[in-house]
């Protein structure tokens, strides 16, 4: 049971991971076939992350 004082802790990393999992579930359910590795990278924005880390 959560404390009444509203001291809930938010784990921003966990929330981001949950959001990414949701995006993958949506993409997989909309796909006709299994998602390719490239499609998964696109959903997870892996290329964008690589590009921003190179700067």
VEXDREN-615584 format. One record per residue: residue in three letters; x, y, z of N, C-alpha, C, CB in turn. Coordinates in steps of 0.001 Angstrom, whole numbers, plus 500000, padded with zeros to 6 digits. Glycine has a CB too. Layout:
<sites>
site resn->ALA&n.xx->X&n.yy->Y&n.zz->Z&ca.xx->X&ca.yy->Y&ca.zz->Z&c.xx->X&c.yy->Y&c.zz->Z&cb.xx->X&cb.yy->Y&cb.zz->Z
...
</sites>
This chain:
<sites>
site resn->UNK&n.xx->500843&n.yy->498813&n.zz->500000&ca.xx->500000&ca.yy->500000&ca.zz->500000&c.xx->500886&c.yy->501247&c.zz->500000&cb.xx->499042&cb.yy->500000&cb.zz->501225
site resn->UNK&n.xx->500563&n.yy->502214&n.zz->499157&ca.xx->501351&ca.yy->503436&ca.zz->499040&c.xx->501086&c.yy->504358&c.zz->500216&cb.xx->501040&cb.yy->504155&cb.zz->497725
site resn->UNK&n.xx->502114&n.yy->505072&n.zz->500638&ca.xx->501910&ca.yy->506038&ca.zz->501728&c.xx->500927&c.yy->507120&c.zz->501324&cb.xx->503241&cb.yy->506674&cb.zz->502141
site resn->UNK&n.xx->500193&n.yy->507633&n.zz->502292&ca.xx->499178&ca.yy->508647&ca.zz->502040&c.xx->499795&c.yy->509976&c.zz->501654&cb.xx->498302&cb.yy->508824&cb.zz->503256
site resn->UNK&n.xx->501007&n.yy->510242&n.zz->502083&ca.xx->501657&ca.yy->511531&ca.zz->501848&c.xx->502040&c.yy->511799&c.zz->500415&cb.xx->502860&cb.yy->511628&cb.zz->502676
site resn->UNK&n.xx->501842&n.yy->510862&n.zz->499511&ca.xx->502165&ca.yy->511083&ca.zz->498107&c.xx->503657&c.yy->511087&c.zz->497842&cb.xx->501574&cb.yy->512378&cb.zz->497645
site resn->UNK&n.xx->504387&n.yy->510213&n.zz->498467&ca.xx->505839&ca.yy->510175&ca.zz->498289&c.xx->506257&c.yy->509120&c.zz->497275&cb.xx->506524&cb.yy->509911&cb.zz->499620
site resn->UNK&n.xx->505478&n.yy->508930&n.zz->496244&ca.xx->505797&ca.yy->507945&ca.zz->495218&c.xx->507081&c.yy->508344&c.zz->494498&cb.xx->504631&cb.yy->507804&cb.zz->494211
site resn->UNK&n.xx->507942&n.yy->507391&n.zz->494290&ca.xx->509205&ca.yy->507626&ca.zz->493613&c.xx->509043&c.yy->507210&c.zz->492157&cb.xx->510374&cb.yy->506847&cb.zz->494299
site resn->UNK&n.xx->509510&n.yy->508066&n.zz->491261&ca.xx->509443&ca.yy->507728&ca.zz->489842&c.xx->510823&c.yy->507333&c.zz->489358&cb.xx->508891&cb.yy->508910&cb.zz->489010
site resn->UNK&n.xx->510915&n.yy->506170&n.zz->488771&ca.xx->512149&ca.yy->505697&ca.zz->488173&c.xx->512069&c.yy->506024&c.zz->486689&cb.xx->512370&cb.yy->504157&cb.zz->488423
site resn->UNK&n.xx->512747&n.yy->507079&n.zz->486284&ca.xx->512623&ca.yy->507567&ca.zz->484914&c.xx->513171&c.yy->506571&c.zz->483893&cb.xx->513343&cb.yy->508894&cb.zz->484772
site resn->UNK&n.xx->514182&n.yy->505814&n.zz->484267&ca.xx->514731&ca.yy->504806&ca.zz->483361&c.xx->513701&c.yy->503700&c.zz->483145&cb.xx->516056&cb.yy->504219&cb.zz->483922
site resn->UNK&n.xx->513075&n.yy->503255&n.zz->484229&ca.xx->512059&ca.yy->502204&ca.zz->484115&c.xx->510874&c.yy->502691&c.zz->483292&cb.xx->511586&cb.yy->501752&cb.zz->485511
site resn->UNK&n.xx->510457&n.yy->503923&n.zz->483493&ca.xx->509342&ca.yy->504472&ca.zz->482718&c.xx->509691&c.yy->504545&c.zz->481232&cb.xx->508964&cb.yy->505867&cb.zz->483241
site resn->UNK&n.xx->510921&n.yy->504909&n.zz->480912&ca.xx->511347&ca.yy->504969&ca.zz->479513&c.xx->511362&c.yy->503575&c.zz->478901&cb.xx->512739&cb.yy->505616&cb.zz->479397
site resn->UNK&n.xx->511821&n.yy->502582&n.zz->479659&ca.xx->511837&ca.yy->501210&ca.zz->479164&c.xx->510422&c.yy->500693&c.zz->478926&cb.xx->512569&cb.yy->500300&cb.zz->480148
site resn->UNK&n.xx->509505&n.yy->501020&n.zz->479808&ca.xx->508110&ca.yy->500607&ca.zz->479641&c.xx->507516&c.yy->501247&c.zz->478387&cb.xx->507275&cb.yy->500989&cb.zz->480888
site resn->UNK&n.xx->507842&n.yy->502512&n.zz->478159&ca.xx->507342&ca.yy->503196&ca.zz->476968&c.xx->507891&c.yy->502540&c.zz->475697&cb.xx->507724&cb.yy->504691&cb.zz->477006
site resn->UNK&n.xx->509181&n.yy->502192&n.zz->475696&ca.xx->509764&ca.yy->501525&ca.zz->474531&c.xx->509137&c.yy->500160&c.zz->474293&cb.xx->511268&cb.yy->501378&cb.zz->474706
site resn->UNK&n.xx->508888&n.yy->499431&n.zz->475364&ca.xx->508225&ca.yy->498118&ca.zz->475221&c.xx->506835&c.yy->498291&c.zz->474622&cb.xx->508127&cb.yy->497394&cb.zz->476595
site resn->UNK&n.xx->506126&n.yy->499307&n.zz->475056&ca.xx->504806&ca.yy->499587&ca.zz->474500&c.xx->504876&c.yy->499895&c.zz->473024&cb.xx->504159&cb.yy->500737&cb.zz->475231
site resn->UNK&n.xx->505870&n.yy->500683&n.zz->472627&ca.xx->506044&ca.yy->501009&ca.zz->471205&c.xx->506318&c.yy->499748&c.zz->470393&cb.xx->507194&cb.yy->502021&cb.zz->471016
site resn->UNK&n.xx->507144&n.yy->498842&n.zz->470951&ca.xx->507418&ca.yy->497587&ca.zz->470249&c.xx->506169&c.yy->496727&c.zz->470126&cb.xx->508512&cb.yy->496809&cb.zz->470968
site resn->UNK&n.xx->505374&n.yy->496671&n.zz->471175&ca.xx->504140&ca.yy->495881&ca.zz->471145&c.xx->503189&c.yy->496421&c.zz->470090&cb.xx->503459&cb.yy->495883&cb.zz->472524
site resn->UNK&n.xx->503064&n.yy->497728&n.zz->470015&ca.xx->502186&ca.yy->498355&ca.zz->469017&c.xx->502686&c.yy->498043&c.zz->467609&cb.xx->502113&cb.yy->499891&cb.zz->469233
site resn->UNK&n.xx->503996&n.yy->498190&n.zz->467389&ca.xx->504556&ca.yy->497919&ca.zz->466062&c.xx->504383&c.yy->496450&c.zz->465687&cb.xx->506044&cb.yy->498304&cb.zz->466018
site resn->UNK&n.xx->504615&n.yy->495558&n.zz->466639&ca.xx->504493&ca.yy->494124&ca.zz->466353&c.xx->503048&c.yy->493735&c.zz->466059&cb.xx->505025&cb.yy->493300&cb.zz->467529
site resn->UNK&n.xx->502119&n.yy->494329&n.zz->466765&ca.xx->500716&ca.yy->493977&ca.zz->466532&c.xx->500201&c.yy->494527&c.zz->465213&cb.xx->499852&cb.yy->494487&cb.zz->467668
site resn->UNK&n.xx->500806&n.yy->495601&n.zz->464722&ca.xx->500384&ca.yy->496188&ca.zz->463447&c.xx->501065&c.yy->495523&c.zz->462254&cb.xx->500678&cb.yy->497679&cb.zz->463438
site resn->UNK&n.xx->502145&n.yy->494796&n.zz->462495&ca.xx->502913&ca.yy->494189&ca.zz->461405&c.xx->502231&c.yy->492924&c.zz->460893&cb.xx->504342&cb.yy->493867&cb.zz->461870
site resn->UNK&n.xx->502407&n.yy->492676&n.zz->459614&ca.xx->501879&ca.yy->491462&ca.zz->459001&c.xx->502771&c.yy->490257&c.zz->459306&cb.xx->501744&cb.yy->491649&cb.zz->457487
site resn->UNK&n.xx->504069&n.yy->490497&n.zz->459439&ca.xx->505054&ca.yy->489457&ca.zz->459702&c.xx->505895&c.yy->489860&c.zz->460907&cb.xx->505952&cb.yy->489213&cb.zz->458459
site resn->UNK&n.xx->506842&n.yy->489019&n.zz->461246&ca.xx->507751&ca.yy->489346&ca.zz->462341&c.xx->508511&c.yy->490620&c.zz->462012&cb.xx->508731&cb.yy->488183&cb.zz->462611
site resn->UNK&n.xx->508805&n.yy->491416&n.zz->463019&ca.xx->509582&ca.yy->492625&ca.zz->462801&c.xx->511033&c.yy->492265&c.zz->462508&cb.xx->509491&cb.yy->493558&cb.zz->464021
site resn->UNK&n.xx->511599&n.yy->492912&n.zz->461512&ca.xx->513016&ca.yy->492716&ca.zz->461215&c.xx->513834&c.yy->493475&c.zz->462253&cb.xx->513366&cb.yy->493192&cb.zz->459765
site resn->UNK&n.xx->515112&n.yy->493149&n.zz->462328&ca.xx->515988&ca.yy->493872&ca.zz->463256&c.xx->516026&c.yy->495358&c.zz->462914&cb.xx->517413&cb.yy->493284&cb.zz->463226
site resn->UNK&n.xx->515981&n.yy->495668&n.zz->461633&ca.xx->515976&ca.yy->497070&ca.zz->461216&c.xx->514699&c.yy->497776&c.zz->461672&cb.xx->516120&cb.yy->497173&cb.zz->459692
site resn->UNK&n.xx->513570&n.yy->497075&n.zz->461592&ca.xx->512304&ca.yy->497651&ca.zz->462046&c.xx->512315&c.yy->497897&c.zz->463550&cb.xx->511139&cb.yy->496733&cb.zz->461675
site resn->UNK&n.xx->512864&n.yy->496949&n.zz->464269&ca.xx->512954&ca.yy->497099&ca.zz->465730&c.xx->513846&c.yy->498287&c.zz->466074&cb.xx->513504&cb.yy->495802&cb.zz->466390
site resn->UNK&n.xx->514989&n.yy->498400&n.zz->465386&ca.xx->515872&ca.yy->499546&ca.zz->465619&c.xx->515166&c.yy->500858&c.zz->465323&cb.xx->517131&cb.yy->499431&cb.zz->464764
site resn->UNK&n.xx->514343&n.yy->500855&n.zz->464272&ca.xx->513607&ca.yy->502071&ca.zz->463913&c.xx->512606&c.yy->502440&c.zz->465008&cb.xx->512879&cb.yy->501884&cb.zz->462565
site resn->UNK&n.xx->511878&n.yy->501452&n.zz->465520&ca.xx->510902&ca.yy->501701&ca.zz->466582&c.xx->511603&c.yy->502221&c.zz->467837&cb.xx->510108&cb.yy->500413&cb.zz->466905
site resn->UNK&n.xx->512755&n.yy->501631&n.zz->468143&ca.xx->513494&ca.yy->502016&ca.zz->469351&c.xx->514362&c.yy->503249&c.zz->469137&cb.xx->514360&cb.yy->500866&cb.zz->469817
site resn->UNK&n.xx->514385&n.yy->503758&n.zz->467898&ca.xx->515159&ca.yy->504950&ca.zz->467541&c.xx->516643&c.yy->504756&c.zz->467839&cb.xx->514631&cb.yy->506174&cb.zz->468295
site resn->UNK&n.xx->517138&n.yy->503558&n.zz->467532&ca.xx->518538&ca.yy->503231&ca.zz->467792&c.xx->519464&c.yy->504088&c.zz->466945&cb.xx->518802&cb.yy->501751&cb.zz->467523
site resn->UNK&n.xx->519155&n.yy->504275&n.zz->465668&ca.xx->520006&ca.yy->505067&ca.zz->464786&c.xx->520100&c.yy->506507&c.zz->465275&cb.xx->519474&cb.yy->505029&cb.zz->463350
site resn->UNK&n.xx->518991&n.yy->507055&n.zz->465729&ca.xx->518998&ca.yy->508423&ca.zz->466245&c.xx->519891&c.yy->508530&c.zz->467470&cb.xx->517575&cb.yy->508880&cb.zz->466586
site resn->UNK&n.xx->519859&n.yy->507525&n.zz->468324&ca.xx->520682&ca.yy->507516&ca.zz->469528&c.xx->522158&c.yy->507427&c.zz->469166&cb.xx->520288&cb.yy->506349&cb.zz->470444
site resn->UNK&n.xx->522484&n.yy->506598&n.zz->468177&ca.xx->523879&ca.yy->506482&ca.zz->467727&c.xx->524372&c.yy->507804&c.zz->467161&cb.xx->524019&cb.yy->505371&cb.zz->466669
site resn->UNK&n.xx->523532&n.yy->508452&n.zz->466347&ca.xx->523918&ca.yy->509723&ca.zz->465733&c.xx->524166&c.yy->510796&c.zz->466782&cb.xx->522842&cb.yy->510189&cb.zz->464761
site resn->UNK&n.xx->523328&n.yy->510866&n.zz->467800&ca.xx->523489&ca.yy->511894&ca.zz->468816&c.xx->524686&c.yy->511619&c.zz->469715&cb.xx->522233&cb.yy->512003&cb.zz->469650
site resn->UNK&n.xx->525069&n.yy->510354&n.zz->469894&ca.xx->526203&ca.yy->510034&ca.zz->470748&c.xx->527525&c.yy->510281&c.zz->470031&cb.xx->526122&cb.yy->508587&cb.zz->471212
site resn->UNK&n.xx->527524&n.yy->510355&n.zz->468718&ca.xx->528744&ca.yy->510603&ca.zz->467952&c.xx->529128&c.yy->512074&c.zz->467957&cb.xx->528573&cb.yy->510123&cb.zz->466524
site resn->UNK&n.xx->528247&n.yy->512930&n.zz->468314&ca.xx->528520&ca.yy->514385&ca.zz->468265&c.xx->529402&c.yy->514812&c.zz->469384&cb.xx->527239&cb.yy->515183&cb.zz->468311
</sites>
